[in-house]
Amino acid sequence: MLFNVRSQALVDVRTAFPCNKAAARLLRPFADWQRFFEKYHDANRPQRFFWGRYHQEGLNLARRLQAALIDVAVVRYQRPPEDPQVSVVEEIEL
């Protein structure tokens, strides 16, 4: 899912860019990345999560998505609210 800043809504990549096969190929890696978070993040101990690995993979995926959508969209990477560092740096440059 993508967040559309203009409409303030979540949008499916396949719906937003139905002809972009490179972006569609990233759906599974993004889903795997999300599952990693859901499996290992403990809300009671957020500092024990693998934030470095999580953000490294997330930034890699975001950069790949930006490359796939270079002429039609701007991709931004934001830390999730669960990250203890979100108040320090909310958005990470691609």
C-alpha positions as CSV (number, residue, x, y, z in Angstrom):
1,M,0.0,0.0,0.0
2,L,1.1,3.5,-0.7
3,F,-0.1,6.7,1.0
4,N,-1.4,9.3,-1.4
5,V,-0.6,12.7,0.0
6,R,-3.1,14.5,-2.2
7,S,-6.1,12.3,-1.3
8,Q,-4.8,11.5,2.2
9,A,-5.7,7.8,1.6
10,L,-3.9,4.5,1.2
11,V,-3.7,3.3,-2.4
12,D,-2.8,-0.2,-3.7
13,V,0.3,-0.1,-6.0
14,R,-1.5,-2.2,-8.7
15,T,-4.5,0.1,-8.6
16,A,-2.4,3.3,-8.8
17,F,0.0,2.1,-11.4
18,P,-1.6,-0.9,-13.2
19,C,0.9,-1.0,-16.1
20,N,4.1,-0.7,-13.9
21,K,5.4,-4.3,-13.6
22,A,8.6,-3.2,-11.8
23,A,6.4,-1.6,-9.0
24,A,4.1,-4.7,-8.9
25,R,7.2,-7.0,-8.4
26,L,8.0,-5.1,-5.2
27,L,4.6,-6.0,-3.5
28,R,5.9,-9.3,-2.2
29,P,9.2,-7.9,-0.7
30,F,7.2,-5.1,0.9
31,A,4.8,-7.7,2.4
32,D,7.7,-9.7,3.7
33,W,9.2,-6.6,5.2
34,Q,5.9,-5.8,7.0
35,R,5.6,-9.4,8.3
36,F,9.1,-9.1,9.8
37,F,7.9,-6.1,11.8
38,E,4.7,-7.8,12.9
39,K,6.6,-11.0,13.9
40,Y,9.5,-9.4,15.9
41,H,8.3,-6.0,17.2
42,D,7.2,-6.1,20.8
43,A,5.3,-2.9,21.8
44,N,6.4,-3.4,25.4
45,R,10.1,-3.4,24.4
46,P,10.4,-1.3,21.2
47,Q,14.1,-0.6,21.9
48,R,14.9,-4.3,21.4
49,F,13.6,-4.4,17.9
50,F,16.0,-4.7,15.0
51,W,15.5,-1.1,13.9
52,G,18.8,-0.9,11.9
53,R,18.0,-3.9,9.8
54,Y,14.3,-2.9,9.5
55,H,15.2,0.6,8.2
56,Q,18.0,-0.6,5.9
57,E,15.6,-3.0,4.2
58,G,12.8,-0.4,4.1
59,L,15.1,2.2,2.5
60,N,16.2,-0.3,0.0
61,L,12.7,-1.1,-1.0
62,A,11.7,2.5,-1.1
63,R,14.6,3.3,-3.4
64,R,13.6,0.5,-5.7
65,L,10.0,1.7,-5.7
66,Q,11.2,5.3,-6.4
67,A,13.3,4.0,-9.4
68,A,10.2,2.1,-10.7
69,L,8.0,5.2,-10.4
70,I,10.7,7.8,-11.2
71,D,8.6,9.7,-13.7
72,V,5.2,9.5,-12.0
73,A,5.6,9.6,-8.2
74,V,7.8,10.8,-5.3
75,V,8.5,8.1,-2.7
76,R,9.2,9.1,0.9
77,Y,10.4,6.9,3.7
78,Q,8.9,7.6,7.1
79,R,9.8,5.8,10.4
80,P,6.8,4.0,11.9
81,P,5.3,5.6,15.0
82,E,6.5,2.6,17.0
83,D,10.2,3.5,16.4
84,P,11.6,5.2,19.5
85,Q,13.6,7.6,17.2
86,V,10.5,8.9,15.3
87,S,10.4,12.1,17.4
88,V,14.1,12.8,16.4
89,V,13.9,12.0,12.7
90,E,10.5,11.2,11.2
91,E,11.5,11.0,7.5
92,I,14.6,9.5,6.2
93,E,16.0,10.7,2.9
94,L,16.2,8.3,0.0
